[in-house]
Amino acid sequence: MVLSRGAIHAGGAYLWPSVRIRAKAVATNMPPHGAFRGFGAPQSLFALERHMDRIAEVVGVSAEEIRRINFLRTGQTTTTEQLVNEPIDLNKLLHARWTFPAITQRKNASQPINQRDGHKKGLGIATFLHGAGFHRLRRAFPCSVVGVQACADGSVQVLVSSTEFGQGTKTVLCQIAAEALGLRYSDVGIAQPDTGNVPNSGPTVASRTVMVVGKLVQSAALGIKQTLMISGKIGDSYSADEFRAACRSHVAEHGTFRSLAQYHQPENIFWDDEKYRGSAYATFAWAVYVAEVSIDPSPTPFPSTTLWRCRKSESAAPGSGARPIIGGVVQGIGFALYEKVIWKNGRMENGQMTNYIIPTSADLPSIRVYLRSWAMFTAHTAPRESASCRWTARRRPWSTPSATRSAFPSILFRCCRKIFSLTA
């Protein structure tokens, strides 16, 4: 799966009229410890973005211009020949961030600073696409089933085998059910994913949980609503309390009240798993990053970073769209500047939080996320009390490798610096 995602995403958010992508799995005594942080896509996208910067240097154009020329557009195809049907405009995303007043001021201010000794500043950009809802998994689990159950107290319970481990499954699935039924969020709960109590809704796999399982939750919830409407217990319009009363009445009269929904593969989806051709994903997320990096080349450097991200997105969980993005940025910073896996005789030497360094809230830059809907940009700025998102002044000094200090002008921050050998 990791190699598969890396291969499919290797072309990035660009049009390649002629491309050959080769992916190879090898045996090693230093195995990965599981799918984490996009698993595969960040590594290949990092290599591609570095390559785009090198192309720009060779042909004598700016990093943003080489991207503008080659961006994918609606009606074109990805490297797997998947047609981009959704309306996208990456040029607009890039323009919105690259011409942002704060960024323009920083571009102008960094030139005289870099001509003097001491701190150096640079601005970098990167773009990406990220597939959601892998069709290969959909075929592997064609009989996924989800349930929604009305309880004796009138509340509603979601029945899925998807496991919550911090990614927000409980929140988003309950929100989907509540919206489908016109209820309050507090009226909906979710069962513990015990196989004795819930149906087999397939694996807990990233975007599949929201896209596939979430849609089935909506369908099952609407089944509850339809049954109550047919029985005459509710009409077309009702309050949350009236719905709960109807559920209590139905359970009292008929016992267990449960609605199930099963996944069916759409007929118009084609995917060749041998040649890796066709529609790999149901849809893609698209984003543009801009980062400012300031580095002190002294022996005890104190880097300071401000990062902007502009993304075309529609969130299934109202109000939570920016949060996982900020979390991803934090992980990227840790992956680039802090984390170092130490291997010895095939074993990880620093597998504890005491010796595997990750950034704390005091180590993080100002992170600003702009989510673009179909018509406008909406700015999401974290609350002031969240130091990880708003402030840069009160941080402990970083001990940054000299290689990072010397190479900072070429690209924003190193989201996947550990794979530098791929771009050598």
ChimeraX attribute file (.defattr): number of C-alpha atoms within 10 A of each C-alpha:
attribute: neighborCount
match mode: 1-to-1
recipient: residues
	/A:1	11
	/A:2	16
	/A:3	14
	/A:4	16
	/A:5	20
	/A:6	20
	/A:7	21
	/A:8	23
	/A:9	25
	/A:10	26
	/A:11	22
	/A:12	24
	/A:13	27
	/A:14	23
	/A:15	17
	/A:16	16
	/A:17	9
	/A:18	6
	/A:19	9
	/A:20	8
	/A:21	12
	/A:22	6
	/A:23	10
	/A:24	7
	/A:25	8
	/A:26	4
	/A:27	6
	/A:28	8
	/A:29	9
	/A:30	12
	/A:31	10
	/A:32	10
	/A:33	6
	/A:34	8
	/A:35	12
	/A:36	10
	/A:37	12
	/A:38	15
	/A:39	17
	/A:40	20
	/A:41	23
	/A:42	21
	/A:43	22
	/A:44	23
	/A:45	25
	/A:46	25
	/A:47	20
	/A:48	23
	/A:49	23
	/A:50	18
	/A:51	14
	/A:52	18
	/A:53	21
	/A:54	14
	/A:55	15
	/A:56	17
	/A:57	14
	/A:58	9
	/A:59	9
	/A:60	10
	/A:61	12
	/A:62	13
	/A:63	20
	/A:64	19
	/A:65	11
	/A:66	17
	/A:67	22
	/A:68	16
	/A:69	11
	/A:70	14
	/A:71	17
	/A:72	21
	/A:73	20
	/A:74	12
	/A:75	12
	/A:76	16
	/A:77	19
	/A:78	23
	/A:79	24
	/A:80	20
	/A:81	13
	/A:82	18
	/A:83	15
	/A:84	17
	/A:85	12
	/A:86	11
	/A:87	11
	/A:88	17
	/A:89	14
	/A:90	24
	/A:91	18
	/A:92	13
	/A:93	23
	/A:94	24
	/A:95	14
	/A:96	15
	/A:97	20
	/A:98	22
	/A:99	12
	/A:100	12
	/A:101	11
	/A:102	10
	/A:103	19
	/A:104	12
	/A:105	11
	/A:106	14
	/A:107	16
	/A:108	10
	/A:109	12
	/A:110	17
	/A:111	13
	/A:112	10
	/A:113	14
	/A:114	14
	/A:115	10
	/A:116	9
	/A:117	9
	/A:118	12
	/A:119	17
	/A:120	22
	/A:121	23
	/A:122	21
	/A:123	23
	/A:124	20
	/A:125	24
	/A:126	24
	/A:127	25
	/A:128	23
	/A:129	21
	/A:130	19
	/A:131	18
	/A:132	17
	/A:133	20
	/A:134	20
	/A:135	19
	/A:136	16
	/A:137	15
	/A:138	19
	/A:139	12
	/A:140	10
	/A:141	17
	/A:142	14
	/A:143	16
	/A:144	21
	/A:145	23
	/A:146	30
	/A:147	27
	/A:148	30
	/A:149	24
	/A:150	24
	/A:151	20
	/A:152	18
	/A:153	13
	/A:154	22
	/A:155	21
	/A:156	27
	/A:157	20
	/A:158	28
	/A:159	28
	/A:160	31
	/A:161	25
	/A:162	25
	/A:163	17
	/A:164	13
	/A:165	9
	/A:166	7
	/A:167	11
	/A:168	15
	/A:169	20
	/A:170	19
	/A:171	16
	/A:172	19
	/A:173	28
	/A:174	25
	/A:175	23
	/A:176	25
	/A:177	29
	/A:178	21
	/A:179	14
	/A:180	16
	/A:181	21
	/A:182	16
	/A:183	21
	/A:184	16
	/A:185	14
	/A:186	11
	/A:187	17
	/A:188	24
	/A:189	21
	/A:190	17
	/A:191	15
	/A:192	16
	/A:193	18
	/A:194	14
	/A:195	10
	/A:196	7
	/A:197	12
	/A:198	19
	/A:199	18
	/A:200	21
	/A:201	25
	/A:202	23
	/A:203	15
	/A:204	17
	/A:205	14
	/A:206	16
	/A:207	14
	/A:208	21
	/A:209	24
	/A:210	23
	/A:211	16
	/A:212	21
	/A:213	28
	/A:214	23
	/A:215	20
	/A:216	27
	/A:217	28
	/A:218	24
	/A:219	22
	/A:220	26
	/A:221	29
	/A:222	18
	/A:223	19
	/A:224	21
	/A:225	22
	/A:226	17
	/A:227	15
	/A:228	18
	/A:229	14
	/A:230	10
	/A:231	11
	/A:232	10
	/A:233	16
	/A:234	19
	/A:235	14
	/A:236	7
	/A:237	8
	/A:238	12
	/A:239	12
	/A:240	16
	/A:241	14
	/A:242	16
	/A:243	22
	/A:244	20
	/A:245	17
	/A:246	21
	/A:247	26
	/A:248	19
	/A:249	17
	/A:250	21
	/A:251	17
	/A:252	14
	/A:253	10
	/A:254	8
	/A:255	13
	/A:256	13
	/A:257	19
	/A:258	19
	/A:259	22
	/A:260	18
	/A:261	22
	/A:262	19
	/A:263	18
	/A:264	14
	/A:265	12
	/A:266	8
	/A:267	6
	/A:268	6
	/A:269	12
	/A:270	14
	/A:271	17
	/A:272	12
	/A:273	10
	/A:274	6
	/A:275	8
	/A:276	15
	/A:277	16
	/A:278	19
	/A:279	22
	/A:280	26
	/A:281	19
	/A:282	15
	/A:283	17
	/A:284	18
	/A:285	15
	/A:286	20
	/A:287	22
	/A:288	25
	/A:289	22
	/A:290	21
	/A:291	20
	/A:292	24
	/A:293	21
	/A:294	22
	/A:295	20
	/A:296	17
	/A:297	17
	/A:298	11
	/A:299	10
	/A:300	11
	/A:301	18
	/A:302	17
	/A:303	22
	/A:304	20
	/A:305	21
	/A:306	21
	/A:307	22
	/A:308	21
	/A:309	24
	/A:310	27
	/A:311	25
	/A:312	22
	/A:313	17
	/A:314	13
	/A:315	13
	/A:316	15
	/A:317	15
	/A:318	10
	/A:319	9
	/A:320	14
	/A:321	17
	/A:322	21
	/A:323	14
	/A:324	12
	/A:325	17
	/A:326	18
	/A:327	12
	/A:328	14
	/A:329	20
	/A:330	23
	/A:331	17
	/A:332	20
	/A:333	22
	/A:334	21
	/A:335	20
	/A:336	18
	/A:337	22
	/A:338	17
	/A:339	18
	/A:340	15
	/A:341	12
	/A:342	13
	/A:343	13
	/A:344	9
	/A:345	8
	/A:346	11
	/A:347	12
	/A:348	13
	/A:349	13
	/A:350	15
	/A:351	12
	/A:352	9
	/A:353	8
	/A:354	8
	/A:355	13
	/A:356	14
	/A:357	16
	/A:358	18
	/A:359	17
	/A:360	13
	/A:361	16
	/A:362	16
	/A:363	23
	/A:364	25
	/A:365	26
	/A:366	18
	/A:367	23
	/A:368	19
	/A:369	22
	/A:370	24
	/A:371	22
	/A:372	17
	/A:373	13
	/A:374	11
	/A:375	6
	/A:376	10
	/A:377	15
	/A:378	12
	/A:379	13
	/A:380	16
	/A:381	15
	/A:382	18
	/A:383	10
	/A:384	10
	/A:385	9
	/A:386	11
	/A:387	20
	/A:388	23
	/A:389	24
	/A:390	18
	/A:391	19
	/A:392	19
	/A:393	13
	/A:394	12
	/A:395	18
	/A:396	11
	/A:397	12
	/A:398	15
	/A:399	13
	/A:400	19
	/A:401	12
	/A:402	12
	/A:403	8
	/A:404	15
	/A:405	18
	/A:406	12
	/A:407	11
	/A:408	20
	/A:409	17
	/A:410	17
	/A:411	22
	/A:412	20
	/A:413	26
	/A:414	21
	/A:415	21
	/A:416	19
	/A:417	19
	/A:418	15
	/A:419	14
	/A:420	13
	/A:421	8
	/A:422	12
	/A:423	12
	/A:424	8
